[in-house]
Amino acid sequence: METTNDISPRRSDRSPWNWLLIVPAVVPLLMFLYNSKEPRLFGFPFFYWLQLSFILLSVATTVLVYRMTSAPKGNRDVA
């Protein structure tokens, strides 16, 4: 029987960068941000373009965390 010692190390997704993903989840919960009709942007009330800015915040945060936690190209394992 042949034994192999090619066991790959356990993958750890515990990076401090992952804590940054809390920001886009918590910011929309801050109700005092919504307490206004003005200013308007291209005729849209504040509430609507604020929601769009939350989406942009979420995308930017997710991209940042992904890039900071992904392995460099040279260190990626090919399965």
PyMOL commands that set and color helices and strands:
alter all, ss='L'
color gray80, all
select helices_A, chain A and resi 16-29+31-34+46-69+73-75
alter helices_A, ss='H'
color red, helices_A
deselect
rebuild
show_as cartoon
